[in-house]
Amino acid sequence: MKKQKLAIVGLGKMGEAIAQGLMSGSLSDDYQISGTTRTEESAKEAKSRLKIHCTTDNSEAFNEADIILLSVKPHQVEKILRANASRIHERQLLISICAAISTEQLSEWSGGKAAIVRAMPNTPCLIKSGVTAICSGPRCEKSHLKTAEKIFGELGLVSVLEESLFDGVTGLSGCGPAYVYLMIESLSEAGVKVGISRKQATLLAAQTMMGAAKMVLDREEHPAALKDEVTTPAGCTIDGLMALEEGKLRVTLIKAVLAATKRSKLMRG
């Protein structure tokens, strides 16, 4: 089977994670991957690391690719797409992982020919433990969405959602790793406070967080039910939970997601 040409425009950390995921996973024989970067030096470094064709010429990528994966800063998207709109044709699939940019904007700026898919991966995709939300845009057919599912499925879980929810996705799973890192850091500090070494406290906190998350995914039970399993009558956990409720951890986390969601909406203008 002939390999599809997939060009990653903006080969930063997430772009590289996608390239590495495809090359090392079950889809390694399906795609011929190339990329673009801003400078000759970064293109040379990416080419050396990934063993793929890499250039600073976006026009080459738009001319030759079957699938264009746009992985640049949101403020760069319009300029790049308008500059290459004449090169984009109806047989191409344009996938964007650029925060806050809508599928309608992507379609307008790219000339209204390519099929559009919007995706929001998060940074754990770098270690194939991420989650990516995807949605269909103009001219997107089931086959296009399936292609996006397969690509991001190499990096973790994939969830198909309505685009109207994507600002919330940004605030929850896109920004969420930072919230979790803060919780791990805080638990680790508490471990140090009670006499555990920093290294061991961080290990205990991080593994506890990962194990608890895996329980939620594997057991498919409501987190509250799993929380109750740990909380024995007159035990230690209920005192800890009371302290968290007193400190308003629950509402603070909700406010964090809402604040990030609001920011995502403002970025779109």
Residue pairs with C-beta under 8 A, 6 or more apart in sequence:
1 29
1 30
3 29
3 30
3 31
3 32
4 30
4 31
4 32
4 66
4 67
5 31
5 32
5 34
5 64
5 65
5 66
5 67
6 22
6 31
6 32
6 33
6 34
6 65
6 66
6 67
6 68
6 69
6 151
7 33
7 34
7 35
7 36
7 61
7 62
7 64
7 65
7 67
7 68
7 69
8 15
8 18
8 19
8 33
8 34
8 35
8 36
8 69
8 71
9 35
9 36
9 58
9 61
9 62
9 68
9 69
9 70
9 71
9 72
9 80
10 36
10 37
10 70
10 71
10 72
10 73
10 76
11 19
11 35
11 36
11 37
11 42
11 43
11 46
11 54
11 71
12 71
12 72
13 123
13 126
14 71
14 97
14 121
14 123
14 125
14 126
15 35
15 69
15 71
16 46
16 49
16 50
17 125
17 126
17 155
18 69
18 71
18 121
18 125
18 151
18 152
18 154
18 155
19 33
19 35
19 50
19 52
20 50
21 125
21 128
21 154
21 155
22 28
22 30
22 31
22 33
22 151
22 154
23 33
23 50
23 52
25 154
26 154
27 150
27 151
27 154
31 67
33 50
33 52
34 52
34 53
34 54
34 55
34 61
34 64
34 65
35 43
35 46
35 50
35 52
35 53
35 54
35 55
35 61
36 43
36 54
36 55
36 56
36 57
36 58
36 60
36 61
37 43
37 46
37 54
37 55
37 56
38 56
39 56
40 56
43 54
43 55
43 56
44 54
46 52
46 54
47 53
47 54
55 61
58 80
58 83
58 84
59 83
59 84
59 87
61 68
62 68
62 84
62 87
62 88
63 87
65 92
66 91
66 92
66 93
67 92
67 93
67 94
67 95
67 147
68 88
68 92
68 93
68 94
68 95
68 114
69 95
69 96
69 97
69 151
70 77
70 80
70 81
70 94
70 95
70 96
70 97
70 98
70 106
71 97
71 98
72 80
72 98
73 98
74 98
74 99
74 100
74 101
74 267
77 96
77 98
77 101
77 105
77 106
77 109
78 105
78 109
81 88
81 106
81 109
81 110
81 111
82 109
84 110
85 109
85 110
85 111
86 111
88 94
88 110
88 111
88 113
88 114
89 113
89 114
90 113
90 114
90 139
92 113
92 114
92 115
93 114
93 115
93 117
93 144
93 147
93 148
94 106
94 110
94 114
94 115
94 116
94 117
95 117
95 118
95 119
95 148
95 151
96 103
96 106
96 116
96 117
96 118
96 119
97 119
97 120
97 121
99 120
99 170
99 174
99 264
99 267
100 167
100 170
100 264
100 265
100 267
100 268
101 118
101 268
102 118
102 163
102 268
103 116
103 117
103 118
103 135
103 136
103 137
103 138
103 140
103 163
104 137
104 138
105 268
106 116
106 118
106 137
107 114
107 116
107 137
107 138
107 139
110 116
112 138
113 139
114 139
115 137
115 138
115 139
115 140
115 141
115 144
116 136
116 137
116 138
116 139
116 140
117 134
117 135
117 136
117 137
117 140
117 144
117 145
117 147
117 148
118 134
118 135
118 137
118 163
118 166
119 132
119 133
119 134
119 135
119 148
119 152
120 132
120 133
120 134
120 166
120 169
120 170
120 173
120 174
121 130
121 131
121 132
121 152
121 155
121 156
122 130
122 131
122 132
122 173
122 174
122 176
122 177
123 130
123 177
124 130
124 131
124 156
124 177
125 132
125 152
125 155
125 156
128 154
128 155
128 156
129 156
130 155
130 156
130 157
131 156
131 157
131 158
131 159
131 173
132 152
132 155
132 156
132 157
132 158
132 159
133 158
133 159
133 160
133 161
133 165
133 166
133 169
133 173
134 145
134 148
134 149
134 152
134 158
134 159
134 160
134 161
135 160
135 161
135 162
135 163
135 166
136 144
136 145
137 163
145 160
148 158
149 158
149 160
152 158
161 169
166 264
167 261
167 262
167 264
167 265
167 268
168 257
168 261
170 260
170 261
170 264
171 256
171 257
171 258
171 259
171 260
171 261
171 262
171 263
171 264
172 257
172 260
172 261
174 260
174 264
175 256
175 257
175 260
176 257
179 253
179 256
180 209
183 209
184 202
184 205
184 206
184 209
185 205
187 201
187 204
187 205
187 208
187 209
188 198
188 201
188 202
188 204
188 205
188 206
189 201
190 201
191 198
191 200
191 201
191 202
191 204
191 205
192 198
192 201
196 204
212 226
215 226
216 223
216 226
219 226
227 241
230 237
231 237
231 238
231 241
232 238
244 250
